[in-house]
Amino acid sequence: MRVRLHFLSILLHVVLWCICIQRTRQLSETESNIDSTMTDGSDFTGTTSREELCLQHVASNKYLRIGEGRNQIDAQGQSGNEDIRLIIETAGLDGSVFIKGKLSEFYLCINKRGDIVGRRRPRVQSNLMCKFIMHIRTSGRLEFEPLQLTSMYLGFRKNGLSRNAKSVKAFTRYSQFIKDEACEQYAYDRLLLEEIINGLAQTTSGSSSILRDRKS
């Protein structure tokens, strides 16, 4: 029994070491992998760098969330809920970004009327803006300005409902967001835990097979 436990312990350390090597390699690839490839004017399909985070809206004091559907975007998310998890994708060499809901896989866009809408794919059209310039202000707060029409800003009301982007001004609490570092760390810890659990499951399965083979 002690020999078996010692064997499992060694395998666990090997699995953890492999996970660390893999994570380091993935982070290195992500930082250097920016591709601005576009299709014939309809969809963005290039490989991008991705960052998972949560954005706390200053005015509502709650979190931006992007649900499934055209009109399921607000700043009413609660801390700890999975629906507040976002993915920021680099959209090209111009430094613009896409904002995507991790669970819904819908992208945040703004139409020419200034309405905030969700889309399954980030369309590149004259009447729809899905690429944003992410401004980092001196206070550390973030603001998102549509790349195609810089007279608008992404914004929400104090109750978390969306505001027309044409009426939102820069440097106000309605347009500003705070990057939640705790949320970002939670995402990393959860991913690492899932990898450890999967590694243990594979290790246990492999050990059982070896023991069965020895008995036979």
N, C-alpha and C positions, 0 to 999 in steps of 0.2 A: 504493500500500500504506500509506504514512504517513497519507494522508488518511482511509483506512478506519479505521486504528487510532485516529486522533484522534476520529473520529466515534463509535466504540464507547466511547471513554473518556468522552466527553460524555454519552452515553446512560447509562453505568454510574453516573455521578454523579447524574444525574436520578433513576434508579431508587432509589439509596440515599437520596436526599432524600425521595422519596415514601414509602419504607418507614418512615423516621423519623417523618414526619408521621402515617402510619397508626398506628404503634405508640403514639404520644402520644395520639391520639384514642381508641384502644381502651382504654388505661389509664384515661383520664379517664372514659369511659363505664362501665367496670367499677367504679370507686370509687363512683359515684353511682347505680348500678343495683341496688337491693335491692328485691325484690318478694316479699312473703310470701303470694302467692296459693296457695290449697289447693283440692283437689277435694273430693268429698263424703265425706271421711274415710278415703280409702284410699291415695292416692299424693300425693307432693309434686311439683308440676309447674311452679312459678313460676321466673322468671328469677332467678339468684343471682349474687353476686360470687364469683369463684373465685381461689384462690391455689395454685400448684403448688409443692410442696416435698417434702422427705424428713424423716422423723422417726427419730432414733436413740434406741433404748431404752436407758435408763441401766443397768439390771441386766444385760442380755445384751450390751451394747455393739455390737449389730447393729441392723438397720433393720426398721421395720414394713413389712410387705408384705401386699397384699390380692390373692389370686389368684381365679380363676374357680371358683365353687362355694360351698357352704355352709360348708365346714370347711377353707378354704384361707387362713387368716389366721394369721400368726405374726410374731415379731420376730427372724427368722433371716436377714434379707436382707443381702447383701454390698454394700459400697460400690462404686459404678460400674455395678451391674446395673440394667437398666431396670425390673425388677419392684418396685423400692423407691420408684418415683415415685408420689406421692399428689396428690390434688386436695382442698383444703378448700373446701367450698361453704357460703356463708352461708345458713342455713335460714330466716331471718325477722328481723323487727324486734326479737325478744327476744335477739338476739346468739348464738343457737345455731348449730351448724355440722353438716354432714355430712362424713364422711371416706370418700373414694372412691379406689380403685385406678385409676391412669391407664390402664394397659394392659388390665386385666381389666374395667373399668367396673362393678365390683361395689362395693356400699356396705358399710361396717362397721356391724353392729348388735349389740345385746345383748338376749337374751330374758329373760323374767321369772325364769328359773332362774339367770341370771347367766352363761350361756354366750355366747361371742363367735361370731357367725355372719355369713356374707356373704349379701347380697341383691342381685338385679339392679336392683330399684327400692327406694327408701327408704320402706317402708310406715309408715303412721301407725296403729298398732293398740295395743290395751291390753296385748297380750302380747309386743310387740316394740318396742325402743327404738333408733332410728337417729339421733336428734338429740342432740347433746352440747353441754354448756357447756365451753368451752375456757378453763381457768384458766392464767394466766401468773403463776408464782410469782416472788418477789423474786429468786431465783437465776437467773431467765430460763428455767427449765425449764417444760414444758407438762404439764398433766394434763387428762384428758377424763372428764367426769362426765355420765351420761345425764340428759337434761333431765326426763324423766318420773319418774325414781326416783333421787333424789340420794344415796341411801345406798350406791351402787355407784361403782366407778371402773374404767376400762379398764386392764388390767394383764397383764403377761407374766412368766414365770419367768426364771431366770438362763440357762436353755438356750434361751430364745426361744419356748417353747410357751406357749399362752394359760393364764391363770389365771381361775378363776371370779370374776366381778366383785364378788360379794358378799363375798369374802374379801380383796379388795384395799383397803388403807387409803391415804388421802391422805398426801402428803409423804414417800413412800418411794421407793426406787429402782425398785421394781416397777411403780409407777404413773406414773413420770415419763419424759418424752421431751425430747430436745434437737433444736431446729430446725437442720437442716444448711444453713448459708448457702452452702457450696460447691456443694451439690446444686442449690440455687435459682439460683445464678449460671450453673451449667452448663445448666440448662433454658433460661434467657434467651439465652445465647450460641448454643445449638443452634438455637433458634427463629429467631434473627436470621440465622444461617448458612444455614438452609433458605430463608429469604425472599430472601437475596442470590443464592443459587444459582438459585432460580426466576426472579428478576428478570433474571439474566444469560441464562438460557435463553430467556426471552421477548425480551430485547434482541437476542440473536444471531439468533433466528428472524426478528425484524422486519427486521434489517439484511440478512439473506440475501434476503428478499423484495424489499427496495428495490433491491438490486444486480441481482437477476434482472429486475426491471421496467426498470431502466436499460439493461441489455444488450439486452432485447427492443425 
